[in-house]
Amino acid sequence: MGVLVAVLCAFASEGVRFHAPRSISFNEIVSRIPLFIVLGFIVGIINYRFALRSDRQLVCPKCGAIKFSDNILQCSCGGHFENIEEMKWHEHKK
């Protein structure tokens, strides 16, 4: 996705208008590299954050069932699903 933003910026002229690809001088390419890096970094972080939200695993502490995050938090055993990263784990003492 960051590459797409970089390509769009490469073909953008000043302002919001886009034009057909043209010869770009080496100096112009080099001057745009910092912008490409910053935009790619920002898009990458946003993509990473949304990917983490959609792939969260949930665990039912009552029966141990595991599933990926959706809008249903009630387990079929009667318990409720919790985010596995937010659970507090306690070891059994013998």
Secondary structure, 3 states (H helix, E strand, C coil): CHHHHHHHHHCECCCCCECCCCCCCHHHHHHHHHHHHHHHHHHHHHHHHHHHHHCCEEECCCCCCEEECCCCCECCCCCECEECCCCCCCCCCC
